[in-house]
Amino acid sequence: MPDAPLALTNERLKTPRAAGLAGILFAVLFSGSIVLVRLSVPPDVADHGAWLRERAGSVSLALSLVPFAGIAFLWFMGVVRDRIGFLEDQFFSTVFFGSGLLFLAMTFVSAALAGGLLATYAVEAGRLIDSGLYTLLREVMLRITSTYAVKMAGVFMISLATISVRTRVMPRGLTLATYVLALGLLLSIGASPWVVLIFPAWVCAVSIYILQSNLRTCPVNPYDPVACIPSVPVQYE
């Protein structure tokens, strides 16, 4: 008589309750990187690259924080999707996931361009400034971070707020605040370069709420996919 198949484990893979810390870590690292860059790099593209010589150390430190902030942001996205659970809608989840990845990709591209400027200036400072390549790359970095990445962050926030309206994964007050802040990012063309700090501050607020919810005492059944997920009232006709 053949042996019965042996189950290797009876536990499903579960998101750690403390995974909500990922969003807080992203907020700290990303905000620190933005502050260092804004304080070191003048907003005027006609600065002739003086910061490449005088503030290279601060900018290098800021750029070194970006990859770790990106890793934390990916974890944050995973935590949010885990909280939505089986209530996830394919349309809004695609917009949520796509805008988050685009924001992260453009942030990495901008950081890579800044790193390339630092490396090139260290080797051929005169040729970099005189050729006009410095001005071109400065303008490209500025447009990526202040226009395209910021707009994708706004779309990311709106998509999650819309998901929250239908699934109640966030409290109503936080959902309304998300819409307001997201519209501020979408309409921030030509505004202060510090406006991008709205996004990490919002991520931190969402992460704190998720962390508090995850750390509450809850009788979790590993075979119940709806355990600890806020119930959605069903309307009967």
Buried (B, 14 or more C-beta within 10 A) or exposed (E): EEEEEEEEEEEEEEBEBEBBBBBBBBBBBBBBBBBBBBEBBBEEBEBEBEBBEEBBEBBBBBBEBBEBBBBBBBBBBEBBBBBBBEBBBEEBBEBBBBBBBBBBBBBBBBBEBBBEBBEBBEEEBEEBBEEEBBBEBBEEBBEBBBBBBBBBBBBBBBBBBBBBBEBBBBEEEBBBBBBEBBEBBBEBEEEEBEBBBBBBEBBBBBBBBBBEBBEEEEEEEEEEEEEBBBEEEEEEE
